[in-house]
Amino acid sequence: MNHIQLKKGHDLRIAGKPECRIQVAANPAELKVSPLNFPKIKPRILVKAGDSVQIGTPLFYDKLLPLILHVSPGGGTVSEIKLGARRRVEEIAITLDSNEKAVQHPVFSEDKLSKLKGQDIRDHLLKTGLWPVIRQRPFSKIANPDVPPKAIFISAMPTAPFAANQATILEDDSGGFQAGLDLLSKLTPGKVHLVIHPQENFPALKNAKNVTVTSFAGPHPAGNVGIHIHHLDPLQAGEVVWYLSAQDVNAIGKLFLTGIFPQYKIIALGGSNVSKQHYLKIRRGSTVAHLLKDNTVSEPARYISGDVLGGTKILPSQCLGYYDEILSVIPEGTIRRVMGWAAAGFDRYSLSPTFLSNLTPRKDFSFDTGRNGSLRAIVPFGSLEAVLPMDIMPTFLIKAILARDFEEMENLGIYECDPEDFALCAFADVSKMEICEIIQDGLDFVEAEG
């Protein structure tokens, strides 16, 4: 097993870390599916309000790639199709029946699984609606099934704030994990990379077969798949890699072994504004309000689908992001400190020894959403380079994106970049730039330019 040690990065000392125990959430009365969770798709809706659906019934497909179906995570009645500006579909709400039914797909024994070819696996994932769990780099969108990847990456060691321990998740159910790895190995002519923590002892991860197992160690973002790709199989122009989470690998295996579309996932619930922080086993498509109904939330609060560095702000009435495995609830930043930089800062957090809080290195801090400053000129202090463990010059890349210098963006490695890999840079940036948005803007620009 290969091992890579990273030194650059930073682990936030943030209060509200979830306990490593799984609680099963109550079955909700309603589930929601949002096409907005899938960037760069143009949905064509296949149902209307009042239609009956089963678990696994197709709800919509992508007009640009019609083979990719998105299916219902529950059985019941389509209660609402919510439209936004320019009649863009924002949500499909499904009221669940007391006796849900599921679309029954073919069941494969382990012997039959070993005889499947890559094309058979691809077609089955597309037909059953589970294909969207596989994403591709560059551009972090649903993988194009017609473009085989040079490699597939699975990160089983997330390091983002509040991220759940993958071994704990798989201990709850890992019945399809090895089968999922075996199936994925037939979808690429290259390697399937499984990345784990160097101290990982869970057998399903440590002793995984038909994959290349590598351990990474270091502070966040050492667990990000973009960092793994950069160090193990860097992307060049015209190349594609696929990636997915360990949970979704298990879901793929379970789908083939049981014939039922997977209904559940495990998320981490964290943050200083909730009274209980733990792991939750939830129905896919559950709303935030349902997930927190047995929890006490201190208001004002910011609800974040994903981690506090790179997640998305959502409302309690919305569902968690399709790919997100963290629900973060932290204080809304409503107070602006006057000359806060001049204070002693016993209760302030800083990456540099600016405040006296650095004298208590083990203390956790309750972060709010305040920016603590206004926009200012880009000054290359080296703060971005110190937290990005990639052979990329982030300050120059940001300037190239803002200048719309296509060739310079390519030379500086834009194809290897993703907003989540730069989320810590945005936290460390003294210029207060929206770095994640700038990186996404650069990726959109180079994709449009071809």
PAKETI-793499 format. One record per residue (C-alpha): residue in one letter; z, y, x. Coordinates in steps of 0.5 Angstrom, whole numbers, plus 2048, in hexadecimal, padded with zeros to 3 digits. Example, Ala and Ser with C-alpha at 12.3 -4.5 7.8 and 13.67 -1.06 7.14 Angstrom:
# residues 2
A8107F7819/S80E7FE81B/
***
This chain:
# residues 450
M800800800/N7FE807803/H80380C803/I802814803/Q807819804/L806820802/K80A826804/K80882C800/G80A82D7F9/H81082E7F5/D81582B7F0/L8188307EB/R81F8307EA/I81E8307E3/A82482F7DE/G82382A7D8/K8208247DC/P81F81E7D7/E8248187D7/C8208127D9/R82180E7D3/I81C80D7CD/Q81E80F7C6/V81980D7C0/A8178127BC/A8178117B4/N8108107B1/P80D8177AF/A80A8187A8/E80481C7AB/L80081B7B1/K7FB8207B4/V7F58207B9/S7F28267BC/P7EB8267BF/L7EE82C7C3/N7F18277C7/F7EB8257CA/P7E782A7CE/K7E082B7CE/I7DE8277C8/K7DB8297C1/P7DE8257BC/R7DA8227B6/I7DF8217B1/L7DE81A7AD/V7E481A7A8/K7E681F7A2/A7EC82179F/G7EE81C79A/D7EB81679E/S7EF8107A0/V7EF80E7A7/Q7F28087AB/I7F58087B2/G7EF8087B6/T7EA80B7B1/P7E58107B4/L7E78177B2/F7E281B7B7/Y7DD81A7BD/D7DA81F7C2/K7D38227C0/L7D28227C8/L7D481A7C9/P7D38177C2/L7D68107C5/I7DD8137C6/L7E18127BF/H7E88157BE/V7EC8117B9/S7F28127B4/P7F88107B8/G7FB80E7B1/G7F980B7AA/G7FA8107A4/T7F68157A1/V7F381B7A4/S7F78217A1/E7F48277A4/I7EE8297A9/K7F08307AC/L7EB8347AE/G7EB83A7B3/A7E78407B5/R7DF83F7B4/R7E18387B0/R7E48357B6/V7E882F7B5/E7EF82F7B7/E7F382A7B4/I7F28247B0/A7F88227AC/I7FA81B7A9/T7FF8197A4/L8018127A6/D80280D7A1/S8088087A0/N8048027A2/E7FF8047A7/K7F98007A9/A7F58007AF/V7EE7FE7B1/Q7EE7F77B4/H7EA7F77BA/P7E87F07BE/V7EE7ED7C2/F7ED7EB7C9/S7F07E57CD/E7F27E67D4/D7EC7E17D5/K7E77E57D1/L7EA7EB7D5/S7E87E97DC/K7E17E77D9/L7DF7EE7D6/K7DA7F37DA/G7DB7FA7DB/Q7D67FC7D6/D7DA7F77D1/I7E07FB7D2/R7DD8027D2/D7DA8007CB/H7E07FE7C8/L7E48047CA/L7DF8087C7/K7DF8047C1/T7E68047C0/G7E880C7C2/L7EC80B7C8/W7E780D7CD/P7E98147CD/V7F08127D1/I7EB8127D7/R7EA8197DA/Q7E581B7E0/R7E581F7E5/P7E38247E7/F7E48297E0/S7E98247DD/K7E68227D7/I7E581C7D3/A7E18177D8/N7D98167D7/P7D880F7D6/D7D180F7D8/V7D38127DF/P7D780C7E3/P7DD80F7E7/K7DD80E7EF/A7E580C7EE/I7EA80C7E8/F7F180F7EA/I7F880E7E6/S7FE8127E8/A80480E7E6/M8098137EA/P80881A7E6/T80D81F7EA/A80C8257E5/P8128287E2/F8158237DC/A81081E7DE/A8128177DC/N8138117E0/Q80D80C7DF/A8118067E1/T8168087DB/I8108097D7/L80D8027D9/E8137FE7D8/D8138007D1/D80C7FD7D0/S8087FB7D6/G8047F57D2/G7FD7F87D3/F7FE7FB7DA/Q7FB7F67DF/A7F67F47DA/G7F47FC7D9/L7F37FC7E1/D7EF7F67E1/L7EA7F97DC/L7EA8007DF/S7E87FC7E6/K7E17FA7E2/L7E08017E0/T7DE8047E7/P7DB8017EE/G7E08057F2/K7E88047F2/V7ED8047ED/H7F38087F0/L7FA8077ED/V7FF80D7F0/I80680B7F0/H80D80E7F3/P80E80B7FA/Q8158087F7/E8128057F1/N8147FE7EF/F8127FD7E8/P80E7F67E9/A8087F97E5/L8077FF7E9/K8097FC7F0/N8057F57EF/A7FF7F87EB/K7F97F47ED/N7F17F67ED/V7F37FD7EF/T7F48017F6/V7FC8027F6/T7FE8097F9/S80580C7FA/F8058147FA/A80C8177FC/G80D81F7FC/P80F8247F7/H80B8267F1/P8058267F0/A8058207F4/G80481C7EE/N7FE8207EB/V7F881B7EB/G7F48217EE/I7F88217F4/H7F78197F5/I7EF81A7F4/H7EF81F7F9/H7F381B7FE/L7F08147FC/D7E98157FA/P7E781D7FA/L7E281F7F5/Q7DB8227F8/A7D68257F3/G7D28207EF/E7D881B7EF/V7DD8197E9/V7E38157E9/W7E78137E3/Y7EF8137E2/L7F48127DD/S7FB8117DC/A7FF80A7DD/Q80180A7D5/D7FA80B7D4/V7F88057D8/N7FD8017D4/A7FA8037CE/I7F38017D0/G7F67FA7D2/K7FA7F97CB/L7F47FB7C7/F7F07F67CA/L7F57F17C9/T7F77F27C2/G7F17F67BF/I7F57FB7BC/F7F58037BE/P7FB8057C2/Q7FF8097BE/Y80580B7C2/K80780E7C9/I80D8107CC/I80E8187CE/A81481B7D2/L8178217CE/G81B8267D3/G81D82D7D3/S8238317D3/N8228337CB/V82382C7C8/S82A8297C8/K8278227C9/Q8228217CF/H81F81A7CF/Y8198157CF/L8168147C8/K81280F7C5/I80D8127C0/R8078117BC/R8018157BF/G80081B7BB/S80781C7B9/T8088247B8/V80E8277BD/A8128297B7/H8128217B5/L8148207BC/L81A8257BC/K81D8247B5/D8238207B8/N8248257BE/T82782C7BE/V8228317C1/S8258387C3/E82083E7C1/P81C8427C3/A81983C7C7/R81283A7CA/Y80F8347C8/I80B8317CD/S80682B7CD/G8068287D4/D80B82B7DA/V80D8327DA/L8088337E0/G8028317DD/G8038307D6/T8008337CF/K8048377CB/I8058347C4/L8088357BD/P80D8307BA/S80882F7B4/Q80382C7BA/C8028267BD/L8038247C4/G7FD8247C9/Y7F981E7C9/Y7FA81D7D0/D8018207D1/E80781C7D2/I80C8217D2/L80F8267CD/S81382C7D0/V8178317CC/I81A8377D1/P81C83E7CF/E8178437CD/G8178497D2/T81984F7CE/I81D8537D3/R81A8577D8/R81F8587DE/V81F85F7E1/M81E85F7E9/G8208587E8/W81D8577F0/A82385B7F2/A8288577EF/A82C8517F3/G82984C7EF/F82F8477EE/D82B8447E8/R8248467EA/Y81F8417ED/S81A8427F2/L81683E7F7/S8188427FD/P81F8447FF/T81F84B7FB/F8258497F7/L82C8477F8/S82A8417F4/N82783E7FA/L82F83C7FC/T82F8377F6/P8298337F8/R82C82D7F3/K82D8327ED/D8288317E7/F8258387E4/S8238397DC/F81C83C7DD/D8198407D7/T8128437D6/G81384A7D9/R80E84B7DF/N8138507E3/G80E8557E5/S8078587E3/L8008577E6/R7FF8597ED/A7FA8597F3/I7F88527F6/V7FD8527FC/P7FC84C801/F80384A802/G802843803/S8068417FD/L80083D7FA/E7FE839800/A805837801/V8068337FA/L7FF8307FA/P7FE82A7FE/M7F682A7FE/D7F282C803/I7EF8327FF/M7F0839800/P7F383B7F9/T7F38437FA/F7EC8437FD/L7EA83E7F7/I7ED8437F2/K7E98497F5/A7E28457F5/I7E38437ED/L7E584B7EC/A7DF84D7EF/R7DA8477EC/D7D88457F3/F7D583E7F1/E7D483C7F8/E7DB83E7FB/M7DE83A7F5/E7DB8347F7/N7DC8357FE/L7E48367FD/G7E482F7F9/I7E48327F1/Y7E282B7EF/E7E88287F2/C7EC82D7EE/D7F082D7E7/P7F48327E4/E7FA82D7E4/D7FA82C7EB/F7FA8347EC/A8008357E7/L8058357EC/C80183A7F0/A80183E7EA/F80983E7EA/A8098407F1/D8048457F1/V80784C7F2/S8018507EF/K80384D7E8/M7FC84A7E7/E7FA8457E2/I7F78407E7/C7F683A7E3/E7F283F7DE/I7EE8417E4/I7ED83A7E7/Q7EB8387E0/D7E683E7E0/G7E383C7E6/L7E28347E4/D7DF8377DE/F7DA83B7E2/V7D88367E7/E7D78317E1/A7D28367DD/E7CE8377E3/G7CD8307E4/
***
